[in-house]
Amino acid sequence: MKIEIWSDYACPFCYMGKRRFEQALNQFADKNNVEVIYRSFELDPNAKRDVDYDVHDMLAGKYGMTRERAIAMNNDVTEQAKSLGLQYRLDTAIQTNTFDAHRLTHFAAKQGKAAEMTELLFKAYFTDSKHIGDHAVLSALAGQVGLDEQTAAAMLSRDDYAVEVKGDEQEAAELEIRAVPFFLIDRKYAITGAQPAEVFLETLLKVSEAGPSESE
């Protein structure tokens, strides 16, 4: 079974969706035969690497609400994350462009470290308040998952894996994916959003019972 996950590191529901999916996968008897592929998606491809506003201002501006309302919404998101064992520090989360973080994920995937890199990038952004648009920060994170920091830094200084990121995003457009997280199972079953673990498990069981697709 192949599961492709489109997500963005600046998306709070993507991290929660990832955790709920993992909870379901851990309960799935055939989990060792599941291949998870992480796909790139940017909520704001035009975001600048360095900005002078915080997540509350960003949310207020995007949806035309007051800063106070944005803070209340973010507090609610933080509580939802806490119920999953995730500690969000949205007040100090550094807004940035996530394109290079996605490039780093593809770099890590080539070396069998996509899962570790993805988890660490989410944690770096939401919990550790790290600037995941900064190449020095990204290189250091690569080192934390066992990749060579200098090689990662050199990769980031070029445009390596830009084609792969754009390819994922083009495929998302062709599949009419407009919201993330988006989970595509064997190219037949789709789950949108940070659904409860029960929904993921139910779908995994359904796909498993249906057997392999004709293309396999």
N, C-alpha and C positions, 0 to 999 in steps of 0.2 A: 504494500500500500504506500502510495506517495502522497504526501501532504505538503502543499506549497502555501506559505504564509506571507502575504503582503502586509508590510507595516512600516511605520516611521518612528524614529527614536524620539521625536518630539510629541508623540501621541500618547497621552496618559492611558487611554483605553487599550492601546496596543500592548502595553506591558501587562496590564491586568488580563487581557485576553490570552496572552501568552501563558500566564501562570494558570489560568483556568483550564486551558488546553492541556497543559502539562499534568494537572491534577487528573484529568480524564485519561490521559495516555498512561499514567501510572496504574490505573485500574483496568486497563485493557489487556486481556490475556495475551494477545498476539503483538504486544508493543515492540518486541525485538525485530519484527518484520515491517516496521513502519519507518519510512525514510522521510525526514523533514527537511524541506528546502526553504531557505529564507529569501524572500524577494524584496526588492527595494520599492519604496513609495515615498514621495515627498509631499507633505501636506501643503508646504509653501516653497516651491522650487525657486522663487524669486527672493527668498529671505536673504538678508545680508549676513556675513560671517560675524561681524561685530555690530551690536546695536546698543542703544541707550534706553531701552524699555524692558520691563519685566513681563512675566507671563500674564499678570493681571491686566496690564495695559494692552497686551496683544489680544487677549480674549475680548476685552471691552471694545477695542477698535474693530475687530473682525465681525462681531455680532451687534455692534451699535448699542451697547449697554453701558451702564455706569461702572466705574471701577469697583464700587462697593458690591454691585451685583456679581461682577466677575470674581471677586474675592470669595463671596459666598458659594458660588458654583465650584470654585477650585477647592474650597474647604470640604465640600461634599465629595469631590473626587478623591481627596486625600483620605477621607474616612472609608470610602469604598476600597481603596488600595490597602488600607490597614487591615481590613477584614481578610485579605489574602496574604498577609504577612509582609507586605511591601511598605516601605517607609518613604513617602513622597515628601520632599521639601520644596514645594512649588514657589515659596516666597524667595528662594535663593537660586532657583533653576536659571541657568544662563541661556537666554534665547540665541539661536544661531541657525545657520544653514546646515542641513544634515547630509548634504551630498557626499562630502568626503568621508563621513562616518559610514555611509553605505558602500563607498568604494573600499574602505577598509574591511568591511564584512565580506565582500567578494574576494579580497586578498586572503583573508583568513580561511574562507571556504576552500580555496585551492589547496590549503594545507590541512584540511580536516578540522578546522577550529571555528566553523561558523556558529555553532551553538554556543560555545563559550564566549565568543566575541559579541554575539548579539545580546546575551544576558548582561555582560559587563558594560556594554554601551548604554543599555537602558538604566542600569544601576548608576552609572557615572552621571547621567543626565538628571534623573529624578531623585536620587538619594544623595549622591556625593557632590552635587552642584558643580560638576566639572564642565569646562568649555569644550564640547565635543566637535567644535568646528576648528579648533586649534590643532595644528599638526603635531606639535610637541606633546600635547595631551593624548592625542590619538596614538602616537608612536609608543608612548609609555603604556597605554592600555594594551596595545598589541603585545608588548613585552610581558604583561601580566598573564596572558593566556599562553605563553610559551613561544611566541613568535619573535623573530629578531627585530629589535627596535630600529636599528640602522637601515635594515632592508625595508621596513615599513615606512620610515621617514623618506627614504629615496623614492619609494612608490608614490607616496602622497605628493611629493614635489613635482611629479609628472602628472599625466592625465590617465594613468593606468586604471583600468576597470570602469572608466567613465562609460564606455560602450555597454558594458554589462548592466550598469545601473539604469541607463537610458532604455536598454532592452527590456528590463523588468517593467519599467514604467510604461513603455509602449504596449507591452502585453496587457498590462492592467487596463489601459485605455481600450484596447481591442475587446477585452472581456467586460468592458463597461463597469469596472470597479471604481466607484466614486467615494467609497468610505472604507476606512481601515480600522481595526484589523480585518483582513479577508482571508479565509481559509478555503482552499480548493483541494478536494480529496479525489484522487484518481481522475481528475478532470471531469468528474461527473456530479459531485456533490459540493455545494458551497455553503459556507457559514459566514455571515457578516456580523461583525461586532464582538464585543467581549461577553459572549453568551455564558450562561452558567455551565459549570463542568458537566452537569447532567446532559445538557444538549450535545456537547462534544462527544461524550461517551455513547450516547444513543446513536449518533451518526456513525461513529467508528464501528459499532456493532452492526448497524444496518449495512454498511459497505462491506464488512467482513462476511456477513451472511450472503450477500449478493454474489460474492466470488469475484475473481479477477475480471477486469474489463477485456473486451475483445481485442484491444490494441496491445495487451500484455502477452 
